[in-house]
Amino acid sequence: MAKEKTKSKVLVNVYEPLIVLVKHKMDAACLKRDAYLDKALRREIEDLSKEITIPNSDKAKSYIADNLKQLKLKPLNLLLSTETVDLINAVCKEKNVTRDAFINRFFLLLIASETVIDQLFYRAILSYYYSSDLSDEENHTRWESIRDHRISEFWECMAKSLNALDVIEGLININTSTFLKDVFSEGLKQRLVESNIQYKYKVEEKNFYIHSYVFEKYALQRLPNDYVFLKTKNALGFNTFMTDDDVSWYEATDKGSNKKVELDKLLAFTQKEKQERAAKTKPAQGSDEDQTYLASKQKINQSWIRPSSTSADSKCMVEVRLMPDGTVIDTKVISSSGDEDFDRSFENAVKKASPLPVPKDKELFARRFESFQLQFP
């Protein structure tokens, strides 16, 4: 009886949409997630070890890790064989690769449709498969034809057995990066032969590298709106390898973007200061409501003749009703001064001052001045 493999729990931080998509696809395929990942990750890390011949510099590793942290990550526990975990850790240490970046890249490629692949490897497709003699639409159709033909050939080979379980086992044993490499490399060889392009490698030796290919920063941002759940403005955290030149280029680009943001902030602040200074030097003006109210009191005051018998501290409040043109149609004392002569004199002053000032804003008039209260003096 075969000895059961020891298991180790691994905590990784994964881009949240990928966790959801992987779970959905695993459930639909009736696969045990960790059992499948144990086998698949082992194959992928072995491929990565062969492909990346020069380790990342500390600068590149740190840059990738920092960009990965900018994604919406969620902790995920994986139960893998200790052998697989040790191999992943050893290779990541040897190649100076951020382990979680490797896991996230694998998850991304695992769920990627043709549309997602086309955006992730956009520069390669543009460089290797597009011809200046064709339109963009013709080039894209040509690339899709090469890609889809190779995929069809692959699945035809996989489905030749009549035994369903053999077919399923074969599919589970597919190496994701090797499959992609096969699709791209076959198309690349065809392109080189057709165009008779000379590279430093012979056509039959030309390989397409999956793990060391650098995903562009905005690769996933270019996805159609149907993929909004997967979109992110920064895909650099999905890289397992970058040269120092790659890092320097993106740092310079980021610095340029940050400088523009800072300049925009500075200009906005300067404009705000100008507006504040202008507001301080400009004569104070109230709202239309305040100005109309004060203008009404001023006009009434000019029409008012104060009775000689009234006390100096007498006050009263009158409710005034106006027509839209300011014509006074009614007045009513709602808070008497206690002196009938004083109250009557104020009502008479309001009527004599008719029409009173009204605001141009009809809504403001209806809300505030069709019926309002005035206190005098």
C-alpha positions, 0 to 999 in steps of 0.5 A: 500500500502506497504511503500517504503523502504528508500535507502542509497548510499554506496561507497565500494572498490571492486576488479576490475575483480569482478565488471566486472564479477558480472555486466556480470552475472547480465545482463545475468540473467536480474537482477537489480544489487542493488535490488538483492544485497540488498536482498542477502547481508542482508542474508549473513550478518545475516549468518556472524553474527551467524557464527563468535562468537568471533570478530576479534582482532584489529590486525587481522582486520587491517591485512585483511584491509592492504591486501585488499588494495594490490588488484586492487580495484575500487570504486563502488556505491551501492544503498541499503535499509537503513535497509540493510546498517545499518545492515551491518555496525552494524554487521561489527562493532560488529564482528570487520570485515572490511566491504569492505572485507565482500563485496569482499568475497561475490562478489567472492563467488557469481561469483565463478565456481566449479574450483574457489571454489576448490581453495578457499577451497583447504585445507578443501577439502584436509583435509576432503575429501582426503584419503591416500589410493587413488591417487591424481587423484582418490581423486579429482574425488571422491570429484568432484563426492560428490560435483556434486551429491549434486549440482544436488540434490539441483537444482532438488529440486529447479526446481520442480515447473512448474511455471517459475517465482516461480522457478526464485524467488526461485533461487533469494532467494538462500543464497550463503553461505548456499548453499556452506555450504550445499554442503560441510557439506553433503560431510563432513558428508558422509566422516566421516561416511565412515571413522568412524572418531571421531571428538569432534562434532557428525557427524550430528552436524558437520557444515562447516563454510563459512564466518570464513574459511580463504582463503589462500594467494595464493588460486587464484594464483593457478587457471588455466590460463583460469582464468588469469583475476581473478588471484592475488598473495594475496587473504588474503584481501577476508577474514572476519575473521582471528585468531591472530595465522593466522596473526602471521603465515602469518606475519612470512612468509612474513618477511621470504620472505622479508628477502630473497628479501633484502638478494638478493638485498644486494648480487646483490649490493655487486656483482655490487660493485666488478664489479665496483672496477674491472673496475676501476683497469683494464686498460682502453680498448676501443671498438673494433671499437676504438682499430682498428681505433687507431691501423690503425693510429699507423701502418700508422704513422710508415710508414709515412715520413713527408716532411721537407717542410711542416708546423707543423700544416698541417692536411689532411683527407683521405678516405680509402677503404679496403678488408676484410683482411685489404688490402688497395684497394684505398685512396682519399684525401677528406680534403686537407692540402693545401700542395700537398706534405703533402697530397701525403706523407700521401696517400703513408703511408696508402698504405705502411702500407697495410694490416691495422688492421681489427676487427674480427667482420665481421658486424663491418668491413662492417659497419665501416671499409670497407670504413672509414676516417682517419685524420692525424696527 
